[in-house]
Amino acid sequence: MLRTVESIDSTNAELARQWRAGEVRDGDALRALHQTSGRGRMGRSFVESPSEALLLSVIKTLPDTPPIRENAGWLTLATGLAMAEAVRPLAPERVALKWPNDVLLDEKKLGGVLGELLDPEDNVLPVVLGCGINTTAQAEPAPGATSLALAGLDPSPETVNGIIDRFLAELDAHVEHVATDRIERLHEELSEVCLTPGRQVRVTTVTGGVTEGRAVEIDRQGALVVDTEAGIVRVSGSDANLI
């Protein structure tokens, strides 16, 4: 079920509330035309103007097993892959990803994703997977960001509905890869579309630490391997800006 609301604090937060209240089930999705308290990674805000972005969250449930928890970081990466595949038909050579959660168009930020694990119940691990992309904005939504309209692509409701349909289908397939431990397939897909490996990056950790170096690869656990002056470091739960 896909439900659309005019305005909400956060589609991720609302789906989490509905899950705890027993009001949603696996695969249910919530779309908002505006978020008053949209969230990004590491506690950042996701700010947009009303009706200028596609804001969508989906609840997925997986078995609460050690392998699933070990691969949980891939759920956010899988969400980014799904949105990249959903947008790609509009501009096949112009869509890419930046580790860990940015969807890029012409190497500018089109949107981002946010995955949040909820408390498990009855051996079920629920996760809310959210994605927001800029659609009709005529001015730069943020420094270094873009929108479908600014990039010369069609931001019409029909086009956005097509993106939603493709995203939901791709998300189901990619989450299934995580659930069945087909991480190598996800890893191959990510390696093909992610711009981060091979580039100079500035990594910011959740504690505010900053490391610079050359991104070498994304490993099987979904972490970024960076070659720094102090040696090789492996980072996860962080942001890596291209420099």
C-alpha positions as a printed Julia matrix, in Angstrom:
243×3 Matrix{Float64}:
  0.0     0.0     0.0
  1.27    3.47   -0.93
 -0.28    6.35    1.0
  0.34   10.02    0.19
  0.01   12.89    2.66
  0.35   16.63    2.13
  2.76   17.23    5.0
  4.44   15.22    7.76
  7.39   15.73   10.07
  9.29   12.82    8.5
  8.1     9.9     6.39
 10.64    7.65    8.11
  9.49    8.72   11.57
  5.82    8.32   10.69
  6.28    4.82    9.27
  8.2     3.85   12.41
  5.3     5.12   14.55
  2.78    3.24   12.42
  4.83    0.04   12.67
  4.94    0.25   16.46
  1.16    0.8    16.45
  0.61   -2.24   14.23
 -0.82   -0.13   11.41
  1.56   -1.11    8.58
  3.09   -4.27    7.23
  5.98   -5.33    5.0
  6.11   -3.3     1.79
  3.81   -0.48    2.87
  5.03    2.94    1.73
  4.39    6.54    2.7
  4.89    9.54    0.44
  4.76   13.17    1.59
  4.57   16.29   -0.53
  6.45   18.13    2.21
  8.42   17.25    5.34
  8.72   19.7     8.21
 11.56   17.79    9.9
 13.14   15.7     7.15
 16.24   13.83    8.23
 19.46   12.76    6.57
 22.44   10.77    7.76
 24.28   11.55   10.98
 21.45   13.69   12.34
 21.46   16.17    9.47
 18.3    17.81    8.13
 16.86   17.16    4.68
 15.3    20.46    3.64
 13.01   20.96    0.65
 10.19   23.26   -0.38
  6.62   21.92   -0.62
  5.97   19.79   -3.73
  9.56   20.19   -4.99
 10.8    16.73   -4.05
  9.82   13.09   -4.08
  9.8    12.03   -0.42
  9.13    8.35    0.11
  9.7     5.75    2.82
  9.04    2.01    2.8
  8.81   -0.49    5.66
 10.53   -3.82    5.04
 10.75   -6.81    7.36
 13.53   -9.38    7.4
 14.35  -12.4     9.57
 16.23  -11.33   12.69
 19.3   -13.51   12.13
 23.05  -12.89   12.61
 23.73  -12.86    8.82
 21.0   -10.27    8.24
 22.32   -8.07   11.04
 25.86   -8.44    9.67
 24.65   -7.23    6.27
 22.29   -4.56    7.62
 24.51   -1.75    6.29
 23.73   -2.97    2.79
 20.07   -2.05    3.21
 20.85    1.66    2.87
 23.22    0.98   -0.03
 20.54   -1.18   -1.66
 18.05    1.68   -1.33
 20.42    4.02   -3.14
 20.91    1.44   -5.88
 17.15    1.08   -6.25
 16.62    4.83   -6.64
 19.52    5.14   -9.08
 17.93    2.4   -11.21
 14.56    4.16  -10.97
 15.95    7.47  -12.23
 18.35    6.01  -14.78
 15.82    5.68  -17.65
 15.53    9.49  -17.69
 19.29   10.0   -18.17
 21.12    6.66  -18.59
 24.67    8.04  -18.62
 24.22   10.78  -16.03
 23.06    8.96  -12.89
 25.51    7.67  -10.27
 25.93    7.12   -6.55
 28.31    8.57   -3.97
 29.1     6.37   -0.98
 27.25    5.88    1.23
 23.88    7.43    0.47
 23.8    10.13   -2.23
 22.06    9.79   -5.59
 23.92   11.91   -8.13
 22.85   13.47  -11.41
 25.7    15.03  -13.43
 27.83   14.53  -10.27
 25.52   16.84   -8.32
 23.37   15.65   -5.44
 19.89   14.78   -6.66
 18.87   13.17   -3.38
 19.77   10.88   -0.56
 18.64    7.82    1.32
 18.27    6.94    4.99
 17.84    3.46    6.45
 16.79    2.97   10.07
 16.52   -0.35   11.9
 13.62   -0.63   14.34
 13.39   -2.85   17.4
 12.92   -6.51   16.45
  9.83   -8.43   17.47
  9.08  -12.14   17.21
 12.3   -12.8    15.28
 11.4   -10.12   12.73
 13.77   -7.22   12.04
 11.87   -4.2    10.66
 13.66   -1.45    8.76
 12.41    1.85    7.38
 14.07    2.77    4.09
 13.59    6.38    3.03
 14.6     8.25   -0.1
 14.21   11.84   -1.21
 15.08   13.31   -4.61
 14.64   16.87   -5.83
 12.15   17.09   -8.68
 10.65   20.46   -9.65
 13.02   22.88   -7.86
 14.03   25.72  -10.19
 16.77   27.01   -7.9
 19.66   25.02   -6.42
 18.11   23.24   -3.4
 21.48   23.31   -1.58
 25.08   24.03   -2.58
 26.18   21.37   -5.04
 22.67   19.95   -5.42
 20.36   19.72   -8.41
 16.84   18.66   -9.37
 15.25   16.91  -12.33
 14.04   20.28  -13.6
 17.41   22.01  -13.2
 19.07   19.16  -15.09
 16.67   19.58  -17.99
 14.65   16.43  -17.24
 10.89   16.06  -17.04
  9.66   16.56  -13.43
  5.99   16.01  -14.24
  3.73   13.95  -11.95
  3.62   11.21  -14.59
  7.4    10.97  -14.62
  7.61   10.98  -10.82
  4.96    8.25  -10.62
  7.08    6.17  -13.0
 10.1     6.7   -10.74
  8.06    5.55   -7.74
  6.89    2.39   -9.51
 10.41    1.48  -10.62
 11.88    2.32   -7.21
  9.47    0.1    -5.32
 10.1    -2.82   -7.68
 13.88   -2.36   -7.56
 13.83   -1.98   -3.77
 12.02   -5.29   -3.36
 14.63   -7.03   -5.52
 17.61   -5.42   -3.81
 16.35   -6.03   -0.27
 15.78   -9.66   -1.26
 19.48   -9.84   -2.18
 20.33   -8.75    1.37
 17.84  -11.21    2.87
 19.28  -14.12    0.88
 22.94  -13.13    1.38
 23.54  -12.31   -2.29
 25.85   -9.51   -1.28
 28.31  -10.16   -4.1
 25.62   -9.22   -6.61
 24.91   -5.96   -4.78
 28.63   -5.31   -4.5
 29.05   -5.72   -8.26
 26.16   -3.35   -8.98
 27.48   -0.76   -6.55
 30.98   -0.95   -8.03
 29.53   -0.15  -11.46
 27.59    2.97  -10.45
 29.46    4.43   -7.44
 31.88    7.27   -8.19
 33.65    7.22   -4.83
 36.32    4.51   -5.33
 39.4     6.01   -6.98
 38.56    9.57   -5.89
 40.06   11.77   -3.2
 37.68   11.98   -0.26
 37.22   13.74    3.03
 35.6    11.36    5.52
 33.64   12.76    8.48
 32.77   10.34   11.28
 29.82   10.5    13.67
 32.17   11.85   16.34
 33.32   14.7    14.09
 36.69   13.25   13.16
 37.98   14.04    9.67
 40.22   11.87    7.5
 41.39   12.57    3.95
 42.79   10.19    1.39
 42.06    8.21   -1.74
 39.06    5.9    -1.67
 40.32    2.46   -2.7
 37.17    0.33   -2.69
 33.92   -0.56   -0.98
 34.41   -3.85    0.82
 31.98   -6.74    1.18
 30.55   -5.28    4.39
 29.72   -2.04    2.58
 32.47   -0.05    4.33
 34.74    2.35    2.46
 38.46    1.56    2.37
 40.56    4.73    2.28
 44.31    5.1     1.7
 45.43    7.93    3.99
 48.82    9.34    5.02
 48.53    7.22    8.16
 47.81    4.08    6.17
 44.75    2.15    5.06
 41.61    2.82    7.1
 38.16    1.28    6.85
 35.22    3.56    7.56
 31.51    2.94    8.03
 28.72    4.98    9.57
 30.42    8.04    8.07
 30.15   10.48    5.19
 32.73   10.74    2.41
 32.75   13.94    0.35
 34.58   13.99   -2.95
 37.4    16.57   -2.98
